[in-house]
Amino acid sequence: RPRRLKYKKAQKGFFPSRSGGSLRGTTVYHGDYGLQVTEGGRLSDKQLDVARTAVRRTIKIEKGARFFLRCFPDRPVTSKGAETRMGKGKGAVDYFATWVAAGRVVIEVKGVRKELAEKALRVAASMLPLRTKII
Protein backbone atom coordinates (compact mmCIF):
# COMPACT_ATOMS: atom_id res chain seq x y z
CA ARG A 1 0.00 0.00 0.00
CA PRO A 2 1.57 3.29 -1.06
CA ARG A 3 2.13 6.03 1.53
CA ARG A 4 0.93 8.87 -0.70
CA LEU A 5 -1.06 9.04 -3.91
CA LYS A 6 -1.19 11.76 -6.51
CA TYR A 7 -4.76 10.72 -7.31
CA LYS A 8 -7.03 8.92 -4.88
CA LYS A 9 -8.77 6.76 -7.51
CA ALA A 10 -7.59 5.32 -10.82
CA GLN A 11 -9.16 3.87 -13.94
CA LYS A 12 -9.19 0.12 -14.33
CA GLY A 13 -6.43 -0.15 -16.94
CA PHE A 14 -5.11 -3.36 -18.46
CA PHE A 15 -1.91 -5.35 -18.10
CA PRO A 16 0.91 -4.11 -20.34
CA SER A 17 1.66 -6.14 -23.46
CA ARG A 18 5.19 -6.60 -24.71
CA SER A 19 4.28 -5.87 -28.33
CA GLY A 20 7.17 -3.45 -28.72
CA GLY A 21 9.75 -6.02 -27.63
CA SER A 22 10.47 -4.51 -24.19
CA LEU A 23 12.38 -6.82 -21.86
CA ARG A 24 12.13 -4.66 -18.72
CA GLY A 25 11.68 -6.73 -15.56
CA THR A 26 11.91 -10.10 -17.33
CA THR A 27 15.27 -11.32 -15.97
CA VAL A 28 16.54 -12.17 -12.50
CA TYR A 29 18.38 -9.05 -11.34
CA HIS A 30 18.93 -9.11 -7.56
CA GLY A 31 18.80 -12.82 -6.70
CA ASP A 32 19.84 -16.24 -7.96
CA TYR A 33 16.40 -17.69 -8.70
CA GLY A 34 13.13 -16.03 -9.62
CA LEU A 35 9.41 -16.60 -10.11
CA GLN A 36 8.31 -15.43 -13.55
CA VAL A 37 4.68 -14.84 -14.50
CA THR A 38 3.80 -16.53 -17.82
CA GLU A 39 0.49 -14.73 -18.34
CA GLY A 40 -0.54 -11.14 -17.74
CA GLY A 41 -2.97 -10.13 -15.04
CA ARG A 42 -3.62 -8.24 -11.83
CA LEU A 43 -2.05 -9.08 -8.48
CA SER A 44 -3.60 -7.61 -5.35
CA ASP A 45 -1.70 -6.47 -2.27
CA LYS A 46 -3.10 -9.37 -0.23
CA GLN A 47 -1.98 -11.97 -2.78
CA LEU A 48 1.54 -10.52 -2.91
CA ASP A 49 1.70 -10.30 0.89
CA VAL A 50 0.66 -13.94 1.34
CA ALA A 51 3.25 -15.05 -1.24
CA ARG A 52 5.92 -12.89 0.44
CA THR A 53 5.13 -14.39 3.86
CA ALA A 54 5.26 -17.94 2.45
CA VAL A 55 8.68 -17.34 0.88
CA ARG A 56 10.01 -15.74 4.05
CA ARG A 57 8.89 -18.68 6.19
CA THR A 58 10.36 -21.23 3.79
CA ILE A 59 13.84 -19.67 3.43
CA LYS A 60 14.34 -18.50 7.01
CA ILE A 61 16.04 -21.80 7.96
CA GLU A 62 19.06 -20.84 5.84
CA LYS A 63 21.42 -18.19 7.16
CA GLY A 64 22.02 -15.23 4.85
CA ALA A 65 18.97 -15.98 2.71
CA ARG A 66 17.25 -12.98 1.11
CA PHE A 67 14.28 -12.46 -1.14
CA PHE A 68 13.10 -9.56 -3.27
CA LEU A 69 9.59 -8.56 -4.28
CA ARG A 70 9.95 -7.01 -7.74
CA CYS A 71 6.47 -5.49 -8.14
CA PHE A 72 4.58 -3.08 -5.92
CA PRO A 73 0.76 -2.75 -5.63
CA ASP A 74 0.32 0.95 -6.35
CA ARG A 75 -3.01 1.01 -8.25
CA PRO A 76 -6.14 1.68 -6.16
CA VAL A 77 -9.07 -0.62 -6.96
CA THR A 78 -12.52 0.67 -6.04
CA SER A 79 -15.84 -1.05 -5.45
CA LYS A 80 -19.34 0.13 -4.67
CA GLY A 81 -21.34 -1.44 -1.90
CA ALA A 82 -23.74 -4.28 -2.59
CA GLU A 83 -27.34 -3.33 -3.49
CA THR A 84 -26.35 0.24 -4.36
CA ARG A 85 -28.23 2.10 -7.08
CA MET A 86 -26.48 3.42 -10.16
CA GLY A 87 -24.85 6.84 -10.02
CA LYS A 88 -23.64 8.76 -6.97
CA GLY A 89 -20.01 8.61 -8.12
CA LYS A 90 -17.24 6.07 -8.07
CA GLY A 91 -16.99 3.67 -5.13
CA ALA A 92 -14.49 3.83 -2.28
CA VAL A 93 -10.98 2.36 -2.57
CA ASP A 94 -11.23 -1.32 -1.68
CA TYR A 95 -7.64 -2.51 -2.08
CA PHE A 96 -4.45 -1.86 -4.04
CA ALA A 97 -3.16 -3.95 -6.94
CA THR A 98 -0.59 -4.00 -9.70
CA TRP A 99 -0.80 -5.06 -13.33
CA VAL A 100 1.93 -7.46 -14.41
CA ALA A 101 2.80 -8.35 -17.99
CA ALA A 102 3.62 -11.87 -19.16
CA GLY A 103 7.30 -12.58 -18.52
CA ARG A 104 7.60 -10.29 -15.50
CA VAL A 105 9.72 -11.56 -12.58
CA VAL A 106 7.66 -11.12 -9.42
CA ILE A 107 9.80 -12.68 -6.65
CA GLU A 108 13.54 -13.36 -6.44
CA VAL A 109 15.50 -15.45 -3.93
CA LYS A 110 19.21 -15.13 -3.09
CA GLY A 111 21.69 -17.00 -0.92
CA VAL A 112 19.87 -20.35 -0.67
CA ARG A 113 20.36 -23.85 -2.06
CA LYS A 114 18.63 -24.67 -5.35
CA GLU A 115 16.20 -27.18 -3.76
CA LEU A 116 15.14 -24.74 -1.04
CA ALA A 117 14.76 -21.87 -3.51
CA GLU A 118 12.57 -23.99 -5.79
CA LYS A 119 10.48 -25.11 -2.81
CA ALA A 120 9.98 -21.51 -1.64
CA LEU A 121 9.06 -20.29 -5.12
CA ARG A 122 6.71 -23.24 -5.66
CA VAL A 123 4.88 -22.35 -2.43
CA ALA A 124 4.68 -18.70 -3.52
CA ALA A 125 3.40 -19.72 -6.97
CA SER A 126 0.53 -21.63 -5.39
CA MET A 127 -0.54 -18.43 -3.62
CA LEU A 128 -0.72 -16.37 -6.83
CA PRO A 129 -3.68 -16.47 -9.27
CA LEU A 130 -1.50 -16.41 -12.42
CA ARG A 131 0.52 -19.16 -14.12
CA THR A 132 4.21 -18.93 -13.25
CA LYS A 133 7.53 -20.66 -13.84
CA ILE A 134 10.76 -20.79 -11.85
CA ILE A 135 13.84 -19.35 -13.59
OpenMM code with the backbone's topology and positions (N, CA, C; nanometers):
from openmm import Vec3, app, unit

residues = "ARG PRO ARG ARG LEU LYS TYR LYS LYS ALA GLN LYS GLY PHE PHE PRO SER ARG SER GLY GLY SER LEU ARG GLY THR THR VAL TYR HIS GLY ASP TYR GLY LEU GLN VAL THR GLU GLY GLY ARG LEU SER ASP LYS GLN LEU ASP VAL ALA ARG THR ALA VAL ARG ARG THR ILE LYS ILE GLU LYS GLY ALA ARG PHE PHE LEU ARG CYS PHE PRO ASP ARG PRO VAL THR SER LYS GLY ALA GLU THR ARG MET GLY LYS GLY LYS GLY ALA VAL ASP TYR PHE ALA THR TRP VAL ALA ALA GLY ARG VAL VAL ILE GLU VAL LYS GLY VAL ARG LYS GLU LEU ALA GLU LYS ALA LEU ARG VAL ALA ALA SER MET LEU PRO LEU ARG THR LYS ILE ILE".split()
positions = [
    Vec3(0.0849, -0.1181, 0.0000),
    Vec3(0.0000, 0.0000, 0.0000),
    Vec3(0.0892, 0.1241, 0.0000),
    Vec3(0.0724, 0.2100, -0.0982),
    Vec3(0.1573, 0.3291, -0.1056),
    Vec3(0.1281, 0.4288, 0.0067),
    Vec3(0.2305, 0.5028, 0.0460),
    Vec3(0.2128, 0.6025, 0.1530),
    Vec3(0.1313, 0.7213, 0.1048),
    Vec3(0.1633, 0.7710, -0.0139),
    Vec3(0.0934, 0.8870, -0.0701),
    Vec3(0.0499, 0.8555, -0.2122),
    Vec3(-0.0579, 0.9203, -0.2551),
    Vec3(-0.1057, 0.9037, -0.3915),
    Vec3(-0.1256, 1.0404, -0.4538),
    Vec3(-0.0915, 1.0513, -0.5812),
    Vec3(-0.1192, 1.1761, -0.6512),
    Vec3(-0.2687, 1.1888, -0.6758),
    Vec3(-0.3312, 1.0759, -0.7131),
    Vec3(-0.4764, 1.0721, -0.7313),
    Vec3(-0.5326, 0.9597, -0.6466),
    Vec3(-0.6456, 0.9882, -0.5808),
    Vec3(-0.7030, 0.8917, -0.4879),
    Vec3(-0.7580, 0.7678, -0.5583),
    Vec3(-0.8161, 0.7869, -0.6776),
    Vec3(-0.8766, 0.6762, -0.7508),
    Vec3(-0.8184, 0.6700, -0.8914),
    Vec3(-0.8163, 0.5497, -0.9481),
    Vec3(-0.7587, 0.5317, -1.0816),
    Vec3(-0.8557, 0.4550, -1.1699),
    Vec3(-0.8372, 0.4672, -1.3018),
    Vec3(-0.9164, 0.3872, -1.3937),
    Vec3(-0.8662, 0.2433, -1.3915),
    Vec3(-0.9494, 0.1538, -1.4445),
    Vec3(-0.9191, 0.0123, -1.4334),
    Vec3(-0.7877, -0.0255, -1.5016),
    Vec3(-0.7660, 0.0177, -1.6238),
    Vec3(-0.6427, -0.0154, -1.6935),
    Vec3(-0.6411, -0.1597, -1.7404),
    Vec3(-0.5277, -0.2011, -1.7938),
    Vec3(-0.5115, -0.3360, -1.8463),
    Vec3(-0.3638, -0.3700, -1.8366),
    Vec3(-0.3327, -0.5003, -1.8260),
    Vec3(-0.1915, -0.5349, -1.8095),
    Vec3(-0.1134, -0.4994, -1.9357),
    Vec3(0.0109, -0.4537, -1.9190),
    Vec3(0.0910, -0.4114, -2.0339),
    Vec3(0.1266, -0.5303, -2.1228),
    Vec3(0.1237, -0.5092, -2.2536),
    Vec3(0.1660, -0.6140, -2.3460),
    Vec3(0.3059, -0.5801, -2.3956),
    Vec3(0.3823, -0.6813, -2.4258),
    Vec3(0.5193, -0.6603, -2.4709),
    Vec3(0.5255, -0.6601, -2.6230),
    Vec3(0.4342, -0.5884, -2.6870),
    Vec3(0.4279, -0.5871, -2.8330),
    Vec3(0.5460, -0.5127, -2.8941),
    Vec3(0.6050, -0.4207, -2.8200),
    Vec3(0.7174, -0.3448, -2.8723),
    Vec3(0.8512, -0.4133, -2.8515),
    Vec3(0.8509, -0.5289, -2.7844),
    Vec3(0.9747, -0.6023, -2.7627),
    Vec3(1.0483, -0.5621, -2.6357),
    Vec3(0.9820, -0.4922, -2.5432),
    Vec3(1.0470, -0.4507, -2.4190),
    Vec3(1.0783, -0.5717, -2.3313),
    Vec3(1.1966, -0.5715, -2.2719),
    Vec3(1.2381, -0.6821, -2.1855),
    Vec3(1.2521, -0.6373, -2.0399),
    Vec3(1.1988, -0.5212, -2.0065),
    Vec3(1.2134, -0.4657, -1.8723),
    Vec3(1.1466, -0.5547, -1.7680),
    Vec3(1.2227, -0.5935, -1.6660),
    Vec3(1.1681, -0.6731, -1.5563),
    Vec3(1.1504, -0.8194, -1.5870),
    Vec3(1.2129, -0.8711, -1.6939),
    Vec3(1.1914, -1.0104, -1.7330),
    Vec3(1.3062, -1.1025, -1.6930),
    Vec3(1.4135, -1.0480, -1.6371),
    Vec3(1.5269, -1.1316, -1.5971),
    Vec3(1.5505, -1.1189, -1.4472),
    Vec3(1.6185, -1.2196, -1.3922),
    Vec3(1.6542, -1.2169, -1.2499),
    Vec3(1.7658, -1.1154, -1.2327),
    Vec3(1.7447, -1.0163, -1.1472),
    Vec3(1.8383, -0.9051, -1.1339),
    Vec3(1.9087, -0.9060, -0.9983),
    Vec3(1.8348, -0.9185, -0.8898),
    Vec3(1.8932, -0.9110, -0.7556),
    Vec3(1.9347, -1.0467, -0.7008),
    Vec3(1.8591, -1.1517, -0.7325),
    Vec3(1.8804, -1.2816, -0.6700),
    Vec3(1.9425, -1.3841, -0.7627),
    Vec3(1.9318, -1.5124, -0.7191),
    Vec3(1.9842, -1.6242, -0.7963),
    Vec3(1.8732, -1.6975, -0.8712),
    Vec3(1.7552, -1.7026, -0.8099),
    Vec3(1.6403, -1.7693, -0.8703),
    Vec3(1.5204, -1.6749, -0.8646),
    Vec3(1.4285, -1.6923, -0.9584),
    Vec3(1.3130, -1.6034, -0.9620),
    Vec3(1.1862, -1.6741, -1.0028),
    Vec3(1.0727, -1.6101, -0.9714),
    Vec3(0.9412, -1.6595, -1.0106),
    Vec3(0.8871, -1.5669, -1.1186),
    Vec3(0.8716, -1.6218, -1.2391),
    Vec3(0.8308, -1.5425, -1.3552),
    Vec3(0.6857, -1.5733, -1.3912),
    Vec3(0.6078, -1.4692, -1.4124),
    Vec3(0.4676, -1.4841, -1.4501),
    Vec3(0.4618, -1.5132, -1.6003),
    Vec3(0.3868, -1.6169, -1.6404),
    Vec3(0.3801, -1.6530, -1.7821),
    Vec3(0.2547, -1.6014, -1.8505),
    Vec3(0.1667, -1.5360, -1.7759),
    Vec3(0.0485, -1.4728, -1.8340),
    Vec3(0.0263, -1.3400, -1.7632),
    Vec3(-0.0299, -1.2443, -1.8337),
    Vec3(-0.0539, -1.1139, -1.7743),
    Vec3(-0.1773, -1.1151, -1.6860),
    Vec3(-0.1819, -1.0217, -1.5924),
    Vec3(-0.2975, -1.0130, -1.5045),
    Vec3(-0.2749, -0.9150, -1.3920),
    Vec3(-0.3665, -0.9165, -1.2958),
    Vec3(-0.3617, -0.8237, -1.1835),
    Vec3(-0.3332, -0.8992, -1.0542),
    Vec3(-0.2381, -0.8497, -0.9778),
    Vec3(-0.2046, -0.9077, -0.8481),
    Vec3(-0.2411, -0.8074, -0.7395),
    Vec3(-0.3188, -0.8511, -0.6426),
    Vec3(-0.3603, -0.7609, -0.5348),
    Vec3(-0.2542, -0.7586, -0.4246),
    Vec3(-0.2663, -0.6600, -0.3365),
    Vec3(-0.1701, -0.6468, -0.2271),
    Vec3(-0.1773, -0.7660, -0.1328),
    Vec3(-0.2950, -0.8215, -0.1122),
    Vec3(-0.3097, -0.9372, -0.0229),
    Vec3(-0.2428, -1.0606, -0.0819),
    Vec3(-0.2595, -1.0816, -0.2131),
    Vec3(-0.1984, -1.1971, -0.2784),
    Vec3(-0.0460, -1.1887, -0.2713),
    Vec3(0.0086, -1.0700, -0.2979),
    Vec3(0.1541, -1.0521, -0.2909),
    Vec3(0.2051, -1.0682, -0.1482),
    Vec3(0.1278, -1.0215, -0.0507),
    Vec3(0.1696, -1.0300, 0.0889),
    Vec3(0.1713, -1.1755, 0.1364),
    Vec3(0.0712, -1.2530, 0.0961),
    Vec3(0.0662, -1.3945, 0.1336),
    Vec3(0.1836, -1.4700, 0.0700),
    Vec3(0.2127, -1.4406, -0.0562),
    Vec3(0.3255, -1.5054, -0.1239),
    Vec3(0.4581, -1.4656, -0.0581),
    Vec3(0.4698, -1.3375, -0.0225),
    Vec3(0.5915, -1.2889, 0.0445),
    Vec3(0.6118, -1.3594, 0.1783),
    Vec3(0.5050, -1.3721, 0.2559),
    Vec3(0.5129, -1.4386, 0.3861),
    Vec3(0.5512, -1.5853, 0.3698),
    Vec3(0.4956, -1.6522, 0.2684),
    Vec3(0.5262, -1.7938, 0.2451),
    Vec3(0.6733, -1.8129, 0.2095),
    Vec3(0.7266, -1.7249, 0.1249),
    Vec3(0.8684, -1.7342, 0.0876),
    Vec3(0.9562, -1.7086, 0.2088),
    Vec3(0.9208, -1.6090, 0.2866),
    Vec3(1.0013, -1.5742, 0.4051),
    Vec3(1.0062, -1.6901, 0.5037),
    Vec3(0.8931, -1.7554, 0.5257),
    Vec3(0.8892, -1.8683, 0.6194),
    Vec3(0.9686, -1.9874, 0.5676),
    Vec3(0.9677, -2.0073, 0.4367),
    Vec3(1.0363, -2.1229, 0.3789),
    Vec3(1.1877, -2.1059, 0.3821),
    Vec3(1.2377, -1.9852, 0.3541),
    Vec3(1.3835, -1.9673, 0.3432),
    Vec3(1.4494, -1.9224, 0.4728),
    Vec3(1.3726, -1.9034, 0.5793),
    Vec3(1.4341, -1.8503, 0.7015),
    Vec3(1.5264, -1.9505, 0.7699),
    Vec3(1.5178, -2.0804, 0.7330),
    Vec3(1.6036, -2.1798, 0.7962),
    Vec3(1.7484, -2.1681, 0.7484),
    Vec3(1.7707, -2.0994, 0.6383),
    Vec3(1.9055, -2.0843, 0.5843),
    Vec3(1.9615, -1.9470, 0.6198),
    Vec3(2.0813, -1.9455, 0.6744),
    Vec3(2.1424, -1.8188, 0.7163),
    Vec3(2.1879, -1.7388, 0.5945),
    Vec3(2.1616, -1.6097, 0.5953),
    Vec3(2.2019, -1.5232, 0.4852),
    Vec3(2.1077, -1.5259, 0.3662),
    Vec3(1.9931, -1.5913, 0.3811),
    Vec3(1.8968, -1.5982, 0.2711),
    Vec3(1.8214, -1.4662, 0.2595),
    Vec3(1.8000, -1.4216, 0.1360),
    Vec3(1.7250, -1.2979, 0.1112),
    Vec3(1.6271, -1.3207, -0.0016),
    Vec3(1.5212, -1.2406, -0.0023),
    Vec3(1.4277, -1.2456, -0.1137),
    Vec3(1.3880, -1.1041, -0.1498),
    Vec3(1.3444, -1.0879, -0.2737),
    Vec3(1.3103, -0.9556, -0.3266),
    Vec3(1.1746, -0.9636, -0.3946),
    Vec3(1.0881, -0.8691, -0.3617),
    Vec3(0.9587, -0.8558, -0.4283),
    Vec3(0.9765, -0.7509, -0.5365),
    Vec3(0.9606, -0.7891, -0.6630),
    Vec3(0.9947, -0.7012, -0.7739),
    Vec3(0.8793, -0.6160, -0.8260),
    Vec3(0.7584, -0.6335, -0.7715),
    Vec3(0.6473, -0.5491, -0.8141),
    Vec3(0.5778, -0.4935, -0.6902),
    Vec3(0.5195, -0.3765, -0.7049),
    Vec3(0.4582, -0.3084, -0.5916),
    Vec3(0.3127, -0.2742, -0.6244),
    Vec3(0.2178, -0.3061, -0.5359),
    Vec3(0.0757, -0.2754, -0.5629),
    Vec3(0.0460, -0.1277, -0.5408),
    Vec3(0.0480, -0.0502, -0.6478),
    Vec3(0.0317, 0.0946, -0.6351),
    Vec3(-0.0951, 0.1462, -0.7019),
    Vec3(-0.1793, 0.0575, -0.7588),
    Vec3(-0.3012, 0.1011, -0.8255),
    Vec3(-0.4209, 0.0803, -0.7344),
    Vec3(-0.4942, 0.1862, -0.6992),
    Vec3(-0.6136, 0.1680, -0.6157),
    Vec3(-0.7267, 0.1033, -0.6953),
    Vec3(-0.7929, 0.0057, -0.6343),
    Vec3(-0.9072, -0.0617, -0.6957),
    Vec3(-1.0292, -0.0283, -0.6117),
    Vec3(-1.1333, 0.0234, -0.6765),
    Vec3(-1.2524, 0.0674, -0.6043),
    Vec3(-1.3657, -0.0319, -0.6220),
    Vec3(-1.4618, -0.0258, -0.5301),
    Vec3(-1.5838, -0.1048, -0.5453),
    Vec3(-1.6963, -0.0345, -0.4724),
    Vec3(-1.8151, -0.0436, -0.5311),
    Vec3(-1.9338, 0.0133, -0.4673),
    Vec3(-1.9972, -0.0934, -0.3794),
    Vec3(-2.0690, -0.0507, -0.2799),
    Vec3(-2.1335, -0.1443, -0.1897),
    Vec3(-2.2386, -0.2281, -0.2600),
    Vec3(-2.2721, -0.3417, -0.2022),
    Vec3(-2.3743, -0.4282, -0.2586),
    Vec3(-2.5105, -0.3589, -0.2487),
    Vec3(-2.5973, -0.3864, -0.3449),
    Vec3(-2.7336, -0.3327, -0.3486),
    Vec3(-2.7354, -0.1801, -0.3478),
    Vec3(-2.6411, -0.1209, -0.4235),
    Vec3(-2.6347, 0.0242, -0.4363),
    Vec3(-2.6858, 0.0637, -0.5739),
    Vec3(-2.7693, 0.1661, -0.5792),
    Vec3(-2.8228, 0.2096, -0.7078),
    Vec3(-2.7151, 0.2743, -0.7935),
    Vec3(-2.7423, 0.2819, -0.9226),
    Vec3(-2.6475, 0.3420, -1.0159),
    Vec3(-2.6293, 0.4911, -0.9847),
    Vec3(-2.5122, 0.5423, -1.0239),
    Vec3(-2.4853, 0.6841, -1.0023),
    Vec3(-2.4191, 0.7085, -0.8685),
    Vec3(-2.4218, 0.8312, -0.8245),
    Vec3(-2.3636, 0.8755, -0.6966),
    Vec3(-2.2118, 0.8582, -0.6919),
    Vec3(-2.1469, 0.8590, -0.8082),
    Vec3(-2.0006, 0.8613, -0.8123),
    Vec3(-1.9356, 0.7246, -0.8015),
    Vec3(-1.8038, 0.7279, -0.8122),
    Vec3(-1.7235, 0.6066, -0.8071),
    Vec3(-1.7166, 0.5561, -0.6633),
    Vec3(-1.7027, 0.4268, -0.6457),
    Vec3(-1.6988, 0.3669, -0.5129),
    Vec3(-1.5704, 0.3996, -0.4384),
    Vec3(-1.5653, 0.3586, -0.3127),
    Vec3(-1.4486, 0.3825, -0.2278),
    Vec3(-1.3364, 0.2862, -0.2650),
    Vec3(-1.2136, 0.3220, -0.2294),
    Vec3(-1.0976, 0.2358, -0.2568),
    Vec3(-1.1088, 0.1107, -0.1703),
    Vec3(-1.1065, -0.0044, -0.2364),
    Vec3(-1.1233, -0.1318, -0.1676),
    Vec3(-0.9878, -0.1940, -0.1333),
    Vec3(-0.8981, -0.1962, -0.2299),
    Vec3(-0.7639, -0.2511, -0.2081),
    Vec3(-0.6714, -0.1953, -0.3157),
    Vec3(-0.5437, -0.2294, -0.3057),
    Vec3(-0.4448, -0.1858, -0.4040),
    Vec3(-0.3953, -0.3069, -0.4819),
    Vec3(-0.3612, -0.2854, -0.6087),
    Vec3(-0.3162, -0.3952, -0.6943),
    Vec3(-0.2123, -0.3435, -0.7922),
    Vec3(-0.1525, -0.4362, -0.8648),
    Vec3(-0.0585, -0.3997, -0.9700),
    Vec3(-0.0849, -0.4868, -1.0919),
    Vec3(-0.0706, -0.4299, -1.2098),
    Vec3(-0.0803, -0.5056, -1.3334),
    Vec3(0.0573, -0.5602, -1.3664),
    Vec3(0.0653, -0.6873, -1.4004),
    Vec3(0.1926, -0.7464, -1.4413),
    Vec3(0.1778, -0.8041, -1.5820),
    Vec3(0.2786, -0.7826, -1.6634),
    Vec3(0.2796, -0.8354, -1.7992),
    Vec3(0.3344, -0.9777, -1.7977),
    Vec3(0.3058, -1.0526, -1.9015),
    Vec3(0.3620, -1.1866, -1.9158),
    Vec3(0.5140, -1.1758, -1.9251),
    Vec3(0.5840, -1.2610, -1.8519),
    Vec3(0.7302, -1.2583, -1.8524),
    Vec3(0.7904, -1.1778, -1.7395),
    Vec3(0.7095, -1.1129, -1.6588),
    Vec3(0.7600, -1.0292, -1.5502),
    Vec3(0.8059, -1.1156, -1.4324),
    Vec3(0.9229, -1.0868, -1.3767),
    Vec3(0.9717, -1.1562, -1.2578),
    Vec3(0.9102, -1.0886, -1.1365),
    Vec3(0.8395, -1.1661, -1.0549),
    Vec3(0.7657, -1.1115, -0.9419),
    Vec3(0.8449, -1.1249, -0.8120),
    Vec3(0.9060, -1.2413, -0.7886),
    Vec3(0.9802, -1.2676, -0.6648),
    Vec3(1.1163, -1.3243, -0.7009),
    Vec3(1.2199, -1.2811, -0.6269),
    Vec3(1.3540, -1.3359, -0.6435),
    Vec3(1.4068, -1.3837, -0.5092),
    Vec3(1.4916, -1.4870, -0.5138),
    Vec3(1.5501, -1.5446, -0.3931),
    Vec3(1.7010, -1.5484, -0.4119),
    Vec3(1.7744, -1.5190, -0.3020),
    Vec3(1.9207, -1.5132, -0.3095),
    Vec3(1.9823, -1.5784, -0.1865),
    Vec3(2.0937, -1.6457, -0.2051),
    Vec3(2.1694, -1.6999, -0.0925),
    Vec3(2.1134, -1.8279, -0.0344),
    Vec3(2.0416, -1.9081, -0.1147),
    Vec3(1.9874, -2.0350, -0.0666),
    Vec3(2.0224, -2.1458, -0.1655),
    Vec3(2.0129, -2.2715, -0.1173),
    Vec3(2.0361, -2.3850, -0.2057),
    Vec3(1.9266, -2.3923, -0.3119),
    Vec3(1.9578, -2.4587, -0.4221),
    Vec3(1.8628, -2.4667, -0.5347),
    Vec3(1.7315, -2.5337, -0.4941),
    Vec3(1.7413, -2.6445, -0.4159),
    Vec3(1.6205, -2.7178, -0.3762),
    Vec3(1.5303, -2.6307, -0.2891),
    Vec3(1.5919, -2.5578, -0.1955),
    Vec3(1.5139, -2.4738, -0.1045),
    Vec3(1.4533, -2.3545, -0.1786),
    Vec3(1.5283, -2.2986, -0.2724),
    Vec3(1.4762, -2.1866, -0.3511),
    Vec3(1.3574, -2.2315, -0.4352),
    Vec3(1.3684, -2.3489, -0.4979),
    Vec3(1.2572, -2.3994, -0.5787),
    Vec3(1.1362, -2.4304, -0.4929),
    Vec3(1.1595, -2.4823, -0.3719),
    Vec3(1.0481, -2.5109, -0.2813),
    Vec3(0.9768, -2.3815, -0.2415),
    Vec3(1.0553, -2.2794, -0.2058),
    Vec3(0.9976, -2.1509, -0.1635),
    Vec3(0.9192, -2.0868, -0.2779),
    Vec3(0.9739, -2.0902, -0.3980),
    Vec3(0.9058, -2.0291, -0.5123),
    Vec3(0.7833, -2.1092, -0.5560),
    Vec3(0.7876, -2.2420, -0.5370),
    Vec3(0.6705, -2.3242, -0.5658),
    Vec3(0.5559, -2.2914, -0.4703),
    Vec3(0.5892, -2.2717, -0.3424),
    Vec3(0.4879, -2.2349, -0.2429),
    Vec3(0.4292, -2.0982, -0.2771),
    Vec3(0.5153, -2.0036, -0.3154),
    Vec3(0.4679, -1.8698, -0.3522),
    Vec3(0.3805, -1.8753, -0.4775),
    Vec3(0.4172, -1.9604, -0.5738),
    Vec3(0.3402, -1.9719, -0.6973),
    Vec3(0.2000, -2.0233, -0.6703),
    Vec3(0.1860, -2.1104, -0.5709),
    Vec3(0.0532, -2.1632, -0.5386),
    Vec3(-0.0361, -2.0572, -0.4762),
    Vec3(0.0236, -1.9504, -0.4235),
    Vec3(-0.0542, -1.8426, -0.3619),
    Vec3(-0.1000, -1.7374, -0.4637),
    Vec3(-0.0408, -1.7382, -0.5832),
    Vec3(-0.0722, -1.6367, -0.6833),
    Vec3(-0.1744, -1.6894, -0.7829),
    Vec3(-0.2620, -1.6016, -0.8364),
    Vec3(-0.3675, -1.6472, -0.9268),
    Vec3(-0.3228, -1.6645, -1.0723),
    Vec3(-0.1978, -1.6333, -1.1037),
    Vec3(-0.1496, -1.6408, -1.2418),
    Vec3(-0.0567, -1.7598, -1.2588),
    Vec3(-0.0422, -1.8076, -1.3839),
    Vec3(0.0518, -1.9159, -1.4122),
    Vec3(0.1941, -1.8611, -1.4036),
    Vec3(0.2835, -1.9393, -1.3450),
    Vec3(0.4211, -1.8934, -1.3250),
    Vec3(0.5189, -2.0062, -1.3583),
    Vec3(0.6465, -1.9669, -1.3710),
    Vec3(0.7529, -2.0663, -1.3840),
    Vec3(0.8744, -2.0161, -1.3076),
    Vec3(0.9562, -2.1098, -1.2630),
    Vec3(1.0761, -2.0787, -1.1846),
    Vec3(1.1940, -2.0659, -1.2806),
    Vec3(1.2668, -1.9537, -1.2713),
    Vec3(1.3841, -1.9354, -1.3587),
    Vec3(1.5073, -1.9117, -1.2745),
] * unit.nanometer
topology = app.Topology()
chain = topology.addChain("A")
for resn in residues:
    res = topology.addResidue(resn, chain)
    for name in ("N", "CA", "C"):
        topology.addAtom(name, app.Element.getBySymbol(name[0]), res)
